[in-house]
Amino acid sequence: KNIVQSNPSTSSKGTTSLIDQLYYIMAERLGFAALSLLLLLAASSVQGFAPLLQQYATATLSSSSSSSSSVSSAITSSSSTALFGKKRQSPKRKKAERTRPNSFYEAIEEAQGKEGTAAAAAAATKTKNKKGRKAKQQAMADQDPNEVARQQQMDEAQRRMDARPSVSTLLVEEGTEILQQGKNVMDVITRKAVQLSGNMDERMKQMFPTVDDDDEEVFQKYRMDPSTTVQERVELLRAACQATLPDGTRGIPPHTSVAQTAIDFCVTNRDLLGLSKMGKVLGRRTLRSFSLDEAGRSEALALWKNYLVLENHISAHFRQIILDSEGKAGPNFGNLDVKTYLDGTLYERTAHYIVLKGMVAHWEKKVVDADKVETTMQTKENFVTVTSVGDPRRYLPDPPILFTLKECTQVCYMSQQMTKAFVETPELFDDLPPEIRFIELATSIKGGTAMRKYMKEEFCPQNDISPADLRRAVRRLIQQLDNMQVDPYADIVNTLEKLSAAMAIGTDDEVDVYSDYLLNDPEARFQTYTFNHDERSLVRFFDNSLASLSGEDSTSIASMTAVPVEEEENALGALFNNFGNMGGGRSSSSAAPVPVIQKPPGSSDKYEPPAVRAAGRPHELGWYEELTKDADETFSLDKMPAGRIIREDAGNFDI
């Protein structure tokens, strides 16, 4: 206003030049956001220049994160006035090295009383010509901050992956054994990293091994009838696992060797066996043999261990492929442009979907758990029940996990959106195996009747697969996932088992022979007993809670932990403090120090568990120690020897 009033004869071009000088000086001093507000205020008081100032203010506000040259170009290009229709910068004075109008540099030099035009031009040229590391850093700085953070996370994840050993290794630090995860899954038989086939089509068969189409003779030889009883299945498995031993007798090969016939039998009947079915049956029978001190208990243990080796070996390629997929999906969590990092061959995209679906099931369960914990008022009566919900690591002094309802909901929502983006991309999803696509479609249908109708009348005819074959394929996938780590894949296994049961209603597969056996057959029962647990164990901590609820007065129980009963609101967190600061600093600076546990005079290590937990069971029978004695020697990771696959037709103990 002062410029116009003091220079009434100033032309439009001159006025623009003066305003430019003031504009850029004020932008440097105040920042674009503050300047835009001042321009709007000025526009209301300066007659004749209100449109001009309003255009400056609008462009300034919309470009508050841009450079001043960007603002100038935005104003110039958006203006329709004669004032802005002319080029305000003289060609003679324009320097290619300068990224801003010359009026900006001239105003700065005049305000500072310096003649530094040449120095400013040289500095601008030097900045423009920077190469190498500085240029890369500047490029990253110009990117979206979220993209930069994601790239840094990916680089860090790759660095940690590169630092891993080839296969999992057992480290011993100060007497404590620590399992260091490797880059690759280890084949428990060969004790070497799993090797995927060089043929991409063969990798799909390695992921889901089957003999249906590969060897009809093997299929007909080993395929069990779904109506066979559990006892018959155990005997068929025992016969398939036996091989000719070096002494000429037939029996279960030494740990960790397996017979080729056992591999063929388990692959052929993949949908009828599994860790949660046959593995549980063999475990129950072994525990019963040891509890009754039966003569054949060693043979029962050998069969159980042999079957566990078979499951580990058959699922090894599947676990390796899933591990590779986790390395791609994990660092890109939150990136909905899934095609840029989850594209690939058929087996890779199948693994990507399984990882995403498993992530959704896992975090949906966490949301349910967090909601229950946060909405349930903790009392003495429900203390054990509430503290048993969800991940117990949330009670650590500095929890290393996300566990609040808000956090779990945010992660769950993003997991769902990533899966949705993957499914809605035809190039990624539409050619996946039928059982994979059916899982996605079936989980979106409400009601078992509607789902089965869709399966029989639409999905199976469209995909040229029978309902029986589809059910078998889903069960095979469940058995492969059952060999994955419980966290986070147990939740998707539970979801798929419910889906499989719903698919089987009204068919011969509806009857689950394993459930009836495990619940009602005497062969699946064994005598349990209570142990003399360590003083600082979680079992004794809960024993203390049970004793206080039932009104028992046990000196030995009361001495298990130094946490008073009346402080049960945060008792579990205090219990973890007894083990030291496991997760970092304390979550509250006002937390009282945990006293050192001291035994009362005359106390002993032996204790009596609360009657409500003992339930009339004997104490310390000792047969479980006999069972684990051999396991401690053969299952130790650093002592387990390499085994071999015994092929009878190729000679004894040939691989």
Rosetta blueprint (number, residue, H / E / L):
1 K L
2 N H
3 I H
4 V H
5 Q H
6 S H
7 N L
8 P L
9 S L
10 T L
11 S L
12 S H
13 K H
14 G H
15 T H
16 T H
17 S H
18 L H
19 I H
20 D H
21 Q H
22 L H
23 Y H
24 Y H
25 I H
26 M H
27 A H
28 E H
29 R H
30 L H
31 G L
32 F H
33 A H
34 A H
35 L H
36 S H
37 L H
38 L H
39 L H
40 L H
41 L H
42 A H
43 A H
44 S L
45 S L
46 V L
47 Q L
48 G L
49 F L
50 A H
51 P H
52 L H
53 L H
54 Q H
55 Q H
56 Y H
57 A H
58 T H
59 A H
60 T H
61 L H
62 S H
63 S L
64 S L
65 S L
66 S L
67 S L
68 S H
69 S H
70 S H
71 V H
72 S H
73 S H
74 A H
75 I H
76 T H
77 S H
78 S H
79 S L
80 S L
81 T L
82 A L
83 L H
84 F H
85 G H
86 K L
87 K L
88 R L
89 Q L
90 S L
91 P L
92 K L
93 R L
94 K L
95 K L
96 A L
97 E L
98 R L
99 T L
100 R L
101 P L
102 N H
103 S H
104 F H
105 Y H
106 E H
107 A H
108 I H
109 E H
110 E H
111 A H
112 Q H
113 G L
114 K L
115 E L
116 G L
117 T H
118 A H
119 A H
120 A H
121 A H
122 A H
123 A H
124 A H
125 T H
126 K H
127 T H
128 K H
129 N L
130 K L
131 K L
132 G L
133 R H
134 K H
135 A H
136 K H
137 Q H
138 Q H
139 A H
140 M H
141 A H
142 D H
143 Q L
144 D L
145 P H
146 N H
147 E H
148 V H
149 A H
150 R H
151 Q H
152 Q H
153 Q H
154 M H
155 D H
156 E H
157 A H
158 Q H
159 R H
160 R H
161 M H
162 D H
163 A H
164 R L
165 P L
166 S L
167 V L
168 S L
169 T E
170 L E
171 L E
172 V E
173 E E
174 E L
175 G L
176 T E
177 E E
178 I E
179 L E
180 Q E
181 Q L
182 G L
183 K L
184 N L
185 V L
186 M E
187 D E
188 V L
189 I L
190 T L
191 R L
192 K E
193 A E
194 V L
195 Q L
196 L L
197 S L
198 G L
199 N L
200 M H
201 D H
202 E H
203 R H
204 M H
205 K H
206 Q H
207 M H
208 F L
209 P L
210 T L
211 V L
212 D L
213 D L
214 D L
215 D L
216 E H
217 E H
218 V H
219 F H
220 Q H
221 K H
222 Y H
223 R L
224 M L
225 D L
226 P L
227 S L
228 T L
229 T L
230 V H
231 Q H
232 E H
233 R H
234 V H
235 E H
236 L H
237 L H
238 R H
239 A H
240 A H
241 C H
242 Q L
243 A E
244 T E
245 L L
246 P L
247 D L
248 G L
249 T L
250 R E
251 G E
252 I L
253 P L
254 P L
255 H L
256 T L
257 S L
258 V E
259 A E
260 Q H
261 T H
262 A H
263 I H
264 D H
265 F H
266 C H
267 V H
268 T H
269 N L
270 R H
271 D H
272 L H
273 L L
274 G L
275 L H
276 S H
277 K H
278 M H
279 G H
280 K H
281 V H
282 L H
283 G H
284 R H
285 R H
286 T H
287 L H
288 R H
289 S H
290 F H
291 S H
292 L L
293 D L
294 E L
295 A L
296 G L
297 R H
298 S H
299 E H
300 A H
301 L H
302 A H
303 L H
304 W H
305 K H
306 N H
307 Y H
308 L H
309 V H
310 L H
311 E H
312 N H
313 H H
314 I H
315 S L
316 A H
317 H H
318 F H
319 R H
320 Q H
321 I H
322 I H
323 L H
324 D H
325 S H
326 E H
327 G H
328 K H
329 A H
330 G L
331 P L
332 N L
333 F L
334 G L
335 N L
336 L L
337 D L
338 V L
339 K H
340 T H
341 Y H
342 L H
343 D L
344 G L
345 T L
346 L H
347 Y H
348 E H
349 R H
350 T H
351 A H
352 H H
353 Y H
354 I H
355 V H
356 L H
357 K H
358 G H
359 M H
360 V H
361 A H
362 H H
363 W H
364 E H
365 K H
366 K H
367 V H
368 V H
369 D H
370 A H
371 D H
372 K H
373 V H
374 E H
375 T H
376 T L
377 M L
378 Q L
379 T L
380 K L
381 E L
382 N L
383 F H
384 V H
385 T H
386 V H
387 T H
388 S L
389 V L
390 G L
391 D L
392 P H
393 R H
394 R H
395 Y H
396 L L
397 P L
398 D L
399 P L
400 P L
401 I L
402 L L
403 F L
404 T L
405 L H
406 K H
407 E H
408 C H
409 T H
410 Q H
411 V H
412 C H
413 Y H
414 M H
415 S H
416 Q H
417 Q H
418 M H
419 T H
420 K H
421 A H
422 F H
423 V H
424 E L
425 T L
426 P H
427 E H
428 L H
429 F H
430 D L
431 D L
432 L L
433 P L
434 P H
435 E H
436 I H
437 R H
438 F H
439 I H
440 E H
441 L H
442 A H
443 T L
444 S L
445 I L
446 K L
447 G L
448 G H
449 T H
450 A H
451 M H
452 R H
453 K H
454 Y H
455 M H
456 K H
457 E H
458 E H
459 F H
460 C H
461 P H
462 Q H
463 N H
464 D L
465 I L
466 S L
467 P H
468 A H
469 D H
470 L H
471 R H
472 R H
473 A H
474 V H
475 R H
476 R H
477 L H
478 I H
479 Q H
480 Q H
481 L H
482 D H
483 N L
484 M L
485 Q L
486 V H
487 D H
488 P H
489 Y H
490 A H
491 D H
492 I H
493 V H
494 N H
495 T H
496 L H
497 E H
498 K H
499 L H
500 S H
501 A H
502 A H
503 M H
504 A L
505 I L
506 G L
507 T L
508 D H
509 D H
510 E H
511 V L
512 D L
513 V H
514 Y H
515 S H
516 D H
517 Y H
518 L H
519 L H
520 N H
521 D L
522 P H
523 E H
524 A H
525 R L
526 F L
527 Q L
528 T L
529 Y L
530 T E
531 F L
532 N L
533 H L
534 D L
535 E L
536 R L
537 S L
538 L H
539 V H
540 R H
541 F H
542 F H
543 D H
544 N H
545 S H
546 L H
547 A H
548 S H
549 L H
550 S H
551 G L
552 E L
553 D L
554 S L
555 T H
556 S H
557 I H
558 A H
559 S L
560 M L
561 T L
562 A L
563 V L
564 P L
565 V H
566 E H
567 E H
568 E H
569 E H
570 N H
571 A H
572 L H
573 G H
574 A H
575 L H
576 F H
577 N H
578 N L
579 F L
580 G L
581 N L
582 M L
583 G L
584 G L
585 G L
586 R L
587 S L
588 S L
589 S L
590 S L
591 A L
592 A L
593 P L
594 V L
595 P L
596 V L
597 I L
598 Q L
599 K L
600 P L
601 P L
602 G L
603 S L
604 S L
605 D L
606 K L
607 Y L
608 E L
609 P L
610 P L
611 A H
612 V H
613 R H
614 A H
615 A L
616 G L
617 R L
618 P L
619 H E
620 E L
621 L L
622 G L
623 W H
624 Y H
625 E H
626 E H
627 L H
628 T H
629 K H
630 D H
631 A H
632 D H
633 E H
634 T H
635 F L
636 S L
637 L L
638 D L
639 K L
640 M L
641 P L
642 A L
643 G L
644 R L
645 I E
646 I E
647 R L
648 E H
649 D H
650 A H
651 G L
652 N L
653 F L
654 D L
655 I L
